[in-house]
């Protein structure tokens, strides 16, 4: 949870500029951070706070987000398997 009273906030546009460059030197697009904040990535959602019309995060929240993505999923934890027990690719082939 982000506490705006004691933590420095970082608008998502500025956070995108500060992330490492991607393929061919391109920076991370701001829509990527919005997607991480709403839908998440592999079940992990980026912590954000809405300040007026600006969505903000913190450097520490980005660090926690990346650490959670880097942590290996243990057996029995993480994303629940599909009810049929098959992956999406297997269901499509069938």
Secondary structure, 3 states (H helix, E strand, C coil): CCCCCCCCCEEHHHHHHHCCCCHHHCCCCHHHHHHHHHCCECCECCCCEEECCEEEECHHHHHHHHHHHHCCCCCCCCCCCCCCCCCHHHHHHC
